[in-house]
Amino acid sequence: MVARFGGIPLKRHKTAVLTDCLNTGPVYSNKELIRRLTKGGCELCDRSDGIQVHHVRRLADLSWLGRPSPEWVQVMAKIRRKALVVCGDCHDQIHGRPASSLTQ
C-alpha cells in the first residue's frame, strides 16, 4: 500500500536537498499612499512631525450639502483619494478636537 497526495508519493527522500527562501513579504513601491507617506510631510500644512493618515469610507461622504467645505475636504476631493496624510494637529482639527499647544 502506497499513500499518495495528488499523485505525489508521500515517501521520505533521505537525499533530498531543501532550499529555504527568506520571505520578506510583498513590496509595494508603486503604491501612491506609500509614496505620499514617504514624503514625510502633512498634505495640509507641510509639517513633518507626528504624521498620521485620515481616512473616509467613501468619497461621497465628503459632500457637505449647502455648506462651505473645509480645506481638508477640498484637498481630498481634488486628489480623489479616500486617505489624507496629515500631522497630528491637523488630524485633531479634522475630527473637531482642539489642536495641542506647542508651548505646553
Backbone torsions as a table, in degrees:
resi	resn	phi	psi	omega
1	MET	NA	131.8	-179.4
2	VAL	-124.2	128.9	177.2
3	ALA	-85.5	135.5	179.8
4	ARG	-131.1	147.0	175.5
5	PHE	-123.1	101.1	-179.4
6	GLY	62.2	34.6	179.1
7	GLY	87.7	-1.3	179.3
8	ILE	-102.4	122.3	179.2
9	PRO	-66.6	142.2	-176.9
10	LEU	-96.2	34.1	176.2
11	LYS	-84.8	150.3	179.0
12	ARG	-84.3	132.4	176.5
13	HIS	-102.9	110.9	-176.9
14	LYS	-69.4	-23.1	-176.7
15	THR	-99.3	6.9	-178.0
16	ALA	-68.1	143.1	178.7
17	VAL	-106.7	124.0	178.9
18	LEU	-99.9	131.3	175.9
19	THR	-120.4	112.2	179.2
20	ASP	-90.6	136.9	176.2
21	CYS	-108.4	139.0	176.1
22	LEU	-75.5	122.6	178.4
23	ASN	-91.9	105.7	-178.7
24	THR	-87.8	-3.7	179.8
25	GLY	89.7	171.9	-177.8
26	PRO	-72.7	148.8	177.2
27	VAL	-114.2	119.3	-177.7
28	TYR	-111.9	65.3	-175.5
29	SER	-73.7	-19.0	-176.4
30	ASN	-98.6	6.7	178.6
31	LYS	-75.1	135.2	-174.9
32	GLU	-66.3	-40.4	-179.5
33	LEU	-63.5	-39.2	178.0
34	ILE	-65.0	-40.1	177.5
35	ARG	-62.6	-41.5	179.5
36	ARG	-68.6	-35.2	177.8
37	LEU	-69.3	-38.1	-177.9
38	THR	-71.6	-16.3	172.5
39	LYS	-63.1	-32.7	174.2
40	GLY	76.4	23.2	-179.6
41	GLY	-134.3	152.8	177.3
42	CYS	-68.1	136.0	-179.8
43	GLU	-80.7	-3.8	177.5
44	LEU	-104.8	-45.5	-174.5
45	CYS	-123.0	1.5	176.8
46	ASP	65.8	16.3	172.9
47	ARG	-74.0	155.2	-175.3
48	SER	-117.5	8.5	-179.2
49	ASP	-109.0	141.5	177.1
50	GLY	66.4	47.3	-176.6
51	ILE	-71.2	133.7	178.0
52	GLN	-135.2	171.6	178.1
53	VAL	-121.3	124.8	173.9
54	HIS	-94.9	136.6	-174.8
55	HIS	-134.5	140.0	172.4
56	VAL	-116.0	156.3	-177.2
57	ARG	-71.0	-42.4	-178.6
58	ARG	-140.2	149.4	175.3
59	LEU	-65.4	-26.9	178.4
60	ALA	-65.8	-22.0	177.5
61	ASP	-68.8	-12.0	-177.9
62	LEU	-82.1	-7.4	-178.2
63	SER	-74.5	126.2	178.8
64	TRP	-111.2	88.9	-172.1
65	LEU	-56.2	112.9	174.5
66	GLY	75.9	-5.1	-178.6
67	ARG	-109.3	150.4	175.1
68	PRO	-67.6	133.5	-176.5
69	SER	-86.3	145.6	179.1
70	PRO	-66.5	169.8	-177.1
71	GLU	-61.8	-41.3	-177.4
72	TRP	-64.6	-33.4	177.1
73	VAL	-67.5	-41.1	179.2
74	GLN	-64.3	-39.2	179.6
75	VAL	-66.7	-43.9	179.9
76	MET	-65.4	-38.2	179.2
77	ALA	-69.4	-35.9	-179.1
78	LYS	-66.6	-44.1	-178.8
79	ILE	-86.0	-7.4	178.2
80	ARG	54.8	49.9	179.0
81	ARG	-131.4	148.2	-179.4
82	LYS	-85.9	-8.3	-179.1
83	ALA	-118.7	145.3	-179.6
84	LEU	-135.4	125.7	179.5
85	VAL	-85.4	116.9	-175.5
86	VAL	-136.1	162.9	174.1
87	CYS	-81.0	171.2	-177.4
88	GLY	-62.1	-40.0	-179.1
89	ASP	-67.1	-42.8	177.8
90	CYS	-65.2	-36.5	178.8
91	HIS	-65.4	-39.7	177.1
92	ASP	-64.0	-41.3	179.0
93	GLN	-65.9	-36.0	177.7
94	ILE	-61.3	-40.5	-178.3
95	HIS	-87.5	5.4	174.7
96	GLY	83.9	10.8	176.7
97	ARG	-94.1	147.1	178.9
98	PRO	-67.2	142.0	178.9
99	ALA	-68.9	145.4	-180.0
100	SER	-71.0	143.9	-179.8
101	SER	-74.4	141.5	179.0
102	LEU	-81.0	-12.9	-176.3
103	THR	-110.0	37.2	-179.5
104	GLN	-72.0	NA	NA
